[in-house]
Amino acid sequence: MQDKIPAEVILDPVVNAAGLAHEHVADIAEALNGMPTEAAAEILLGLPTEQAIEVLDQPDLESADELIAALPDDRATALLMGMSADRVAGVFRQMEEPRRSTLLERLDPETKQAVKRLLTYPPGTAGSIMTTEFVSAPKTWTVEQTLDHIRRVERTRETVYAIYILDPRTQKLVQTVSLRRLIAGEPHAPVLSVATPRRPVTVSPLADQEDVARLISKYDLLAVPVVERGRVIGIVTVDDIIDAIVEESTEDVQKFGGMEALTEPYMQIGFVEMIRKRAGWLCALFLSEMLTASAMQHFESELERAIVLTLFIPLIMSSGGNSGSQATSLIIRALALQEVRLREWWRVVLRELPTGVTLGAILGTIGATRIALWQWFGFYDYGEHWMLIALTVAATLVGIVTFGSLAGSMLPFILQRIGYDPASASAPFVATLVDVTGLVIYFSVALAILSGTLL
C-alpha cells in the first residue's frame, strides 16, 4: 500500500511543485482536493506541463474548473489544449462565465470545435462522455503502416487498444481491430485481414450511458465507437463509463435516502444548497405522514374502546414499510440492469403476491407467538380476548406485508412509465405510503375480528 504524500510537501506552495513532481498523479490529485483553490492552483502552476495535464485528466480531481479558472490565461489555455477533449468539455460545463467564454475563445480551432461539439450533447448520453481522440486507419493500409501510425500518434490518443478501420472515400466505419491482433499479424498483410469478421459494436451519440455500460460489459470491450451517419465521431472508453456509472449510482443512492441528488462532493456543497436538497423531500414526507394522523383520528372511537390495539401500531407500520422498501430496492435494481422490463410488470405481481403473503405469514406467526408467550408468562395481560388480539395482529401483518410488497414493486414501474427516474421511489416514500395504508388495514381487520368483543 502506497504511503500518503507527506504533510510538509503539501503545506508550502513554494516547495510543493518540486516535492510533488515525483509523486503519482493520482496522489497529487488527492492532495490538491484537500487544499484551498488558490494554493492548489499555485502548485499546479509549478508542476511540469505534462504532469499538470495528467493531474487535470484524473477523474478523482475535484473542482478542476475552479483550478483552471484560477490560473493565468496562457497557462490555463496550454493545459486545456493538452487535456483529453471529454475532460475539457466536462470542465467547461462546470465553469462559470465570463471565464468560460474567455478560455474557450483562446483554444486552437481544432480543440475548440471538438469541445463545442461535445457540449451540444445532453448530459448522461454517450456523446457527452465520449472522447474524440482515437486511432483510425484507412482500410487500404497494411498492418505495418497501421502500427507505424500508432507509434506516431500514441501520445495524443486516449487509448490505442482499439483501432477503427475507415473507408478512405466516405470515412465511414468498416471494422474494428484490436492492438493484439495487429501485433500478431504479418507486417505486409492488409489491415482488414487481421480484423474479426464480426460486425463492429457501435452506439449513437444520444445513447444513454447506462446502455453503453451494458454493451461494454456484454461484449467485454475496452472502448466502443460512437457513430453518426456511419462515421466515427468519438469513442467511449471503459474508464469513462466507470466514472459516469459511479456518479449515477451515487445519485441513485442519495435518492433512495429521500433527497435530491447532490451536485457537488458532500464536504464542498454549501449549507444553503444542502438545506435546499434535503428540505423539499423531508417536507413532502412530513406532509404525507400527516395522513397517518388523519387515519388514526378516523379510528379514534375504536382506539378508545380497545386501547391495547395502539401497542402494535409501530410494529405493524414498520413491517409494511420494510417489506415495501425491500421490494422497491429489488425492482429498481432489476430495471436498471434490464433483468425485468416494463411489460413484465404482471410477472412481478405474480412473484410478489405469494412472496408477500408468505413473508406476512412468517411475521404474523412471530407476532402472535409473542403475544401468547407474554400472556402465558405474565409479562403483560392483554385481557380475556388475547387470542383474538393475536389473530388480529397476525392477519394484519399478512395483509400489510403483502400490500407493501405489491406497492413497493409496482411504484418503480409506474414512475418509469410516466418518464420519471425509478430511483425516486425511495424507501422513505414507500414506507410513508404503506404506513398510512397499514393503519387502514389494521383497524379494518380489527373491526372484522374484534367486533362484538372489544369493539
Order of alpha helices (4+ residues) and beta strands (2+ residues): alpha-alpha-alpha-alpha-alpha-alpha-alpha-alpha-alpha-alpha-alpha-beta-alpha-beta-beta-alpha-alpha-beta-beta-alpha-alpha-alpha-alpha-alpha-alpha-alpha
